[in-house]
Amino acid sequence: LTTKLSIGPVRIEELTRDALCKTPLLRTARFASHIVKNMVGVGITGPDSVRLWMRTEVPGVHELQIQKGSGAKSVTLTIPGGPGDNTAVVQYPGPAGPPLEPLTKYTYRIIRTADRTSVGAGSFETSPAGDGDTPQKVVIGLWSCHQPFTPRGKISTEAARMLSVLPRILRDNDVKFVLPCGDQMYADSPGVFSLFSNPYLLSQIPCPPDPKTQKKDIRLCSPQHVRQLYDLRYRMFWSMPAIQDMYANYPCYPTMDDHEIKDSWGNDPKHAGDDYKNVKKGALDAYRDYQASSVLPMRSALAMRKPPGSFHYSFGYGNIGVFVMDIRSQRYNLSPRDRKILSRTQLDDLQRFLHNNRDKKVLLIVSSVPVVFVPGGLADVGAKLKPSTFLDHWSHSSNRPARDELLSLLHAHQQAHPNQRIAILSGDVHIGNAYGIHWRGGNKPRLYQFTSSALTARESRMDYFKIGVGQELATWTTVDCRPTSFGGPCSGRINHLPGGKNPFTGPNIGLIEVQRDGDVSNLKFKLIGYHPTEDRPVTYFESGWLG
């Protein structure tokens, strides 16, 4: 046991009966034993190209094989050791390679050349070449908040049941791509296994102890060591076969949220101080290793104008445009008098995206935290009692200027393009729901918001009650915005969309269906979980077609 535990060697005195009863050693070893060594994933996928991601146990020369029917193509790539946890991405084809074909299914596998070991295999479908090639019906997956572990280091029964039906949900609904909407990994939960408190997990990396207490503290680790700890964390949380199957077989376009760094990241002024400087850098580097590298432009010449550290981006799928916001990584990077949850540069990029995609049928705006959830008054009062929770919400007074800018921008765009469908897609709040926002005046188009949360994370019954009350109160108010440099004032009425359990508190994944109807496309939202007694999925909420 001193050498074979998944957390590495421990002192023999820690294995006495008395010591094992007083420490989380064995529970931590069980938790850390959930780890994936080799893995592949599908990233940004165009009509003639794909970016594939991989993590290999052994660096060195690898071969990517892509196949359509009986025809195979291969590319050789070398994975260097060092920072990055042996992760890499490969863009196919390269500058001189033959392009892929639009709307075509390909299979692929990556093997290690030296011993022909398979790192992983999967499949992907290229996107349509344009509006006219877009399928009549497109289904998109949406999920957030993947924390499947119990304080005993095991996968919870609820999480195991949800994960057992996940591959079937994606396959049976012919999902074209997936939007993981934040908290794809939890650095600090379960609490007993938090990287901010568990000494055995911190001992996996040679970080120095606190000189006063001699206890391990991640804040004293170098950015490189923090990156290693977070990279390991991804490998634990993505060790389930269903998660690996999803990443291997569907283009995944991730969003960052707080638990990829620390719970409620950016809401505590301490997060902007020197104590957390290395934590932030290491966590963001690990996020690039495991998530952002598969979707962000590989060369700056291809990128939107982004300040350092921002992870917002956009992509298209035929007549559907998607803008993924980053409302987490830059919190508290601005001066105390001008704190925002997203930068002006990001809003400028969103405005440019709306203009450039004004002729598409559907636009989806991804925000890890719902824009509409709790009323502003409740958020302000709640922040005095529990600031870490309520400062997160767009409706809190410190965040309202940013919300005004976002909503005035969307409202102005919808007034100019009333036949285009726009929806905000969110996660974070551990409850699934769907709202309609009915703008007053002008062309009166509707803005929709759809939230899928949580895939596997769970709350207590009392917490679900409080969450449910807060989001229900949102429908008793209006959503209003003051005029900004992005648009005029706006006001809208909020209502729950009919169609079953809305809100839904069970584990769930959301589906967005886009159906072409002549010159427009309509939307439908679904929340799907597992059957209470049978091993099969159940649709708990299904809206009608939304125009």
N, C-alpha and C positions, 0 to 999 in steps of 0.2 A: 504493500500500500504506500510506502514512503516514496516509491518511484513510479508507480503505475496509475495513480489517480489522474483524472482528466485535467485537474488544475495544476498538475506538476508535483514534484516531490514536496513532502511536508516533514516536519520534525517528528521523531518517534514518540515524543511525549504528548503530542497532540492526538495520538491515536489511543490513549487510555480511555477506559469507559467513562470516567468522570469528565474528561475533556470533551469527548464526543457528545455528551449530553448538554454541554454548556455552549457549544459553538455550532455554527452552521456548516461545518466542514463537509460532512457527508452529503447534506442537501446541495451544497454548492458543487460538489463533485458530480452529483447526478445531473444538475442543471447544465454544467459545462460539458457533460458527455454528449449532449445534443449538438453535434457540430458537423458541418458538411466540409469535405476536403476538396472536391472537384465540382464545378457547376458551370452551366452556360446560360445565356439569356439573349433575348431578341430586343434590340433597341430601336432607334428611329428607322423607319422603313419607308422608302419612297417607291415610286412606280418602277424604277430601274436600278435600285440599290438597297442595301441593308447594312446596318451596323450590328455586329454581334459582339457580345461581352462574354468573358470567361474568367474563371478563377481556377488555377491549377495548383495541385499540391507540390509539384516539382517544377521549377523554372527550366527554361531551355527551349529547344526548337520544337514547334508544334505545327500540325497541318490541319487546315480548315478544308473540309470537303462539302461542297454544295451540289445538290442533285435535283434534277427535274426529269421524271421518267427514268430513262436509261442513260441519259447524258449527265456526266459528272464533271465538276470543275474543282480545282484545288488551289489553295494559297498556302505558302509557308510563312510562318511568323515566329519570332523569337521572343520569349518572355524573360526579361532580365530579372535577377533577384533584386533585393533591396526594398525600398519603400513601395507601398502599393499592394502588399500582401499577395503577390503573384497574380494580380488582376490585370486584364488588358482588354482592349477593344480592337476590332479589325473592321475596316470599311470595305465592303465588297460591292462592285468590283473596284480595283485600284484605278489609277489614272489611265492605264492602257488596256484595262480588261474589257471584255464584252459586257454590255449592260444586261440586267435582268429584264424580264417581261412584266408589264403591268398586270395586276389582278391574277397572279399566277402563284400556285402553291409550290414551295420548295422544301426539301428536307436538308438537314445539314448535320455534320458531326465534327468534333474537334478531337484529334488524337495526339498523344505525345510521341514524337518521332522515334526517340531512342528505344522505347520498349513497346510501342504500339498500344499503349494504354489509352482507353477512351476517357477523355475529360468530360464529355457530355454530348448529347444529341437532341435534336428537336426539329421543329418545322416553323415556317412562317409563310404568310401570303403577302405579296407586294401590294401596294396601294394602287388605286385607279389613277390613270393618267390625267383625268380632268373631270369636269362636271358631268359631261355626257356619259362617261364610263362608270360613274358611281353606281353601285348596285341599288336596285329599287328600295331595298331595306338594309340598313346598316345597324348593327348592335354593338354597343360599347360597354365595357365593364368598368365599374367604379367601386373602389373599396378603400378603407383606411383602418388604422389602429389594430395592428397585429401584435398582440401580446398574449400568447397561448399558455404561459407557464403558471403553475401554482407555486405558493411559497415552499412546497416540498420539492421543487425542482422537476416536477412532472408536467406533462401536457394535460390541461384540464379536459374533463369529459365534454364540456360544451364546445371547446375549441376543436377537439378531435372530431366531433360529429360535424361541425361546420366545414372543416378541412376535407372530410371524407366526401362531401357532395360538391365541393368547389370545382374539381375537374369536369364533372358531369354538367354543371351549370354552364360553364364556358363552352363546352363542346356542343351540348344540345341546342344552345341559342346561337351558334355560329358567330361567336364574338370576334370582331375584327381587330380590336386593340383594347388594352386595359390601362386605366388611369389609377395607379396607386396614389391616394390623395393625402399622404402624410402619415407619419408614425409607422413606417414599415418595419421599424426596429425600435425597441425601448432601451435606452441606455441606463435607466434608473428604476426599472420595474421588472419583476416584483421587487419591493423595497429591500428584502433580505439579500437580493442579488444585485443591488445597485452598484454601478461602477464608482459611485461617490461614497460608498461605505463598506463594501465587502472586501475584507483584507486578502482573502484567498484569490479572488479574481485579479486584484491589483498585483499580487505576487507573480502572476504569469509573465509580467514584464518588469525589468529591473529598474523600477522607479525608486528614487530615494525616499526614505521615511521623513516625517516631520521631525526636525532636530529636537524639538521640545518634548513631544509625546512619544516619539519613535514609532508612530502609527503611519500606515500608508495613507497617502492623500493624493488623489488624481490631479489635483490642482498644482502639485509640486512636480508632476511629470513633465518631461519635454514634449513639444508638439509631436515629435516622432513617436514617442512612447504612447501618447494618447491615441494617436492614429492607429497604432497596433492594437490597443485595447478595443477600440471601436470596430476595427476590421474583424476581430475575433467575435465581437458581439453580433455583427451581421451574419456570420457563419453559423452562430447558434440559432438565431431567429429564423433563418432561411433553411434550416436543416430538414424541415418536414417535406415529404415527397410531393404533396399537393402544391406547395409554394414553388418548389423547384420545377415542377411540371408547368406551372403557369408562366414562369419566366422563360422557360425553354421553348415554349410553343406559341406565345402571343407577344407582339410588340408592346412593351410596357413603358409608359411615359410618366415618371414619378414626380411627386411634389414633396418638398421638405416641410416638416412641422417640428414642434418643440422636442419631442422625445428622441429625435435623431441627434439632439445635443443634450438637453436636460428639460425636465418638466417645466412648462411655462417659460421657456427660454425668452429672454428679452424683457420680461415684466419686472424683474428685480434689478434695480440700478447696479447691484454688485456684478451683474453679468457683463457690464461694460468696463469693469475695472481690471487691474493687472492680475488679480487672483484667478480669473477665468480666461485670461488671454490665451494660454496654451491649450486649455480645454476646447475653446471655440475653434482654434486653428486645426487641432488634431481631428476634431469631430467633423469639420467641414472637409478636410482632406479625405477622411474615410467615406464621407458621403459621395465625394467625387469618385473614389475607387469603386464603390458598389452600386451607385445609382446614376449620378449626373453624367459620368463619362459615356454612358450609352445613348444620351440624347443631346447633350450640348454640342455646339459646333466644335469640330476638331481644330479648326484654324480661325484665328481672329477675323480674317477677311470675310468669313461667312457669318459672323455673329451679328446680332443686334447690338447696339451700343449699350454695354452694361458696365456699371461700376464694379470694382474688384469685389468678389465674393457673392455677387447676385446670381441666383440660379433660375431666373425666369427665362422662358423661351416660348416658341410657338412652332406649330407644324400644321400640316393640312392632310386631309384624307378626302380626295375628290371635292365634292361640294360642301365639305365640312371643314371649318377652321377651328383650331384649338389654341388658346393662349393660357399658359401655365404660369401663375404668379408665384413670386417668392415673398411671402409676408413674414418670414421668420429670421432669415440670416442677418438682416441689417437693422433689426430693432435695437434702439439705443446707440446706434452708430452716429446719429445726428446729435446736435446740441440739445441740452435739456429743454430749451425753450421752443424747440422745433422738432419734437419727437414724432416720428411717423412710423407706420408699419410697412410702408413701401416708399421707395425713393421717387423723386420727380422723373428721373431717367426711365424708371419702369413704367410710370404712367404715360410718358411720351411714347414709349415703345408700344404700349397698349393702344394708344390713339392711332399710331401708325398702322398697327395690325388691323384695327377696325376699318380704317380707310382702305387699306390694300385688299381686304377681304369683304368689301361691301357687296360684292356680287355673289358671294356664296349663299347657299340656302340656310345654313345653320352655323352659328358661332357658339362655342362652349368656352366659358371663362372659368378656370380652375383656381379656387381659393381654398387653402387647407382648412381655414376656419370659416364657417358660414357668415356671409355678410349680414343676413337677417336671422336673428335667433332670439336674443332676449331684448326687451325694451331698454332704451337708454337710461331711464331713471333707475331701473332695477340694476343695471350694470354699474352705475355710479355708486349706489348704496351698497351693493354687494362687494365692490372693490374695497370699501372701508373695513369689511369683515374678513374677506378672503381675497386680497389683491391678486394673488398668483392666478386665480381662476378668472375673475371678472375683468381684469386688465387685458385679457386676451381678446375680448369681443370687440368687433368693429363699432358697436353701439356705445362703448364707453366714451366719455367726453374727450379724453386725450386722443382717441382714434377717430372721432367724428370728422375732423377736417379731411382726413384721408378717405373716409367713407363718402363724404360729400363730393370729393373730386371723382371718385370711381363712379358713383351713381349718376352724377351730372353728365359725365362722359358717356355712360351707357344710355342714359335717357335721350341725350341729344342725338346719338347715333340711331336709336330706334325711331325717333321722330322723323329722321331723314330716310330711314329704310324700314318702314312698318311691316313689310312682308317677310323680313328676315327673322328667323326664330333665334332667340338668345337665351341661354340658360347658364346660371352659375352653378358649378359643381363643387361639393365640399365634403369634408370628413370631420375628424377631431372630437366631436361632442358625444360620442358613444350612444347615439340615437339616430335612427333613419327617419327622414321626413321629406316632404315635398310641399313647397309653397308656390302660389301664384301671386305676383305683384301687379296690380292693375293700376297703370298710370292714369292720372286724371288729366283731362284736357288734351289738346292736340290730336294726334292720330290714335292715341289710346292703345298702343300695342302692349302686350303683356311681357313682363320679364319673369323668368322661372328660376327657382332655386331647388336643387335636389341634393340631398345629403345621404351618404351611405356610411354608417359607422355603428358599431365596430365589427370588424371581421372576426376577431377572436378575443379582444380585450373585454373584460366584464366589470360591472359596477355592483355595489350593494343595492338592495331594493329601495332603501331610503334615497340613495344618490339618484337612482332612476326616477323616483318620484319628484325630486327637486328639479332634475333636468327637464322632465316632462312639463312641470308647472311653468318653468321659465320660458320654454319654447311655445307653450299654449298662450301665454300672455302676449307674445309677439303679435298674434292675430287680433288682439284688442286695440292695437295701435296702428298708426300709419308709418310708412317709411318716407322720410322727407330729406331733401338736401337743399342746401343754400347754393346760390350761384357761385361758380368757380371759374377759373380760367379755361376749364374744359367744357363748360356748358352752363345753361341757365338753371333756375330752381326746378325742383321736381317734387312730386308728392304722389304716393301710391297707397292703395289699400291692399292689405295682406290677407290671404286666406289659405287654409289647408286644402290641398287638392283632394277630391273624393276618389275612392277606389280601394277601400280596405283599411288595414291598420296603418294609419298615418297620424301620429308617429308610431314607429315600431322599435321596440327595445331589445329584441333578440339579436343574436349574431346574424349578420347579413352581408350580402354583396348587392350593389345596385346595378341595374341595366338601363341604359339609355337607348331606346329604339328610335331611329330616324327613318321615316317613311316618306318617299317622294310622292307628291300628289300634284301632278301638272307642273306649274311653274313655282310651286312652293314645296317645302318639306315640313312635316309635322313631327312632334315629339311624343314619346310615351316613356314614363318612368316605372320601373319595377324594383321592389325590394324582395329578395329571395333569401330564405334561410333553410334550415333543415326541419324535417317532420318530427314531431315530438316523440313518436314511437317507432317509426320506420326509417330505414336508411335510404332516404330520398329527399330531394329538395322540394320546397313548397314556396309558392309566391304569396307573400303576405300583403303586399300592396301592389296595385296596378292601376295607374291613372288611365283615363281615356286618352284619345289622341288630342294633343294640345296644339292649337293654332295660334 
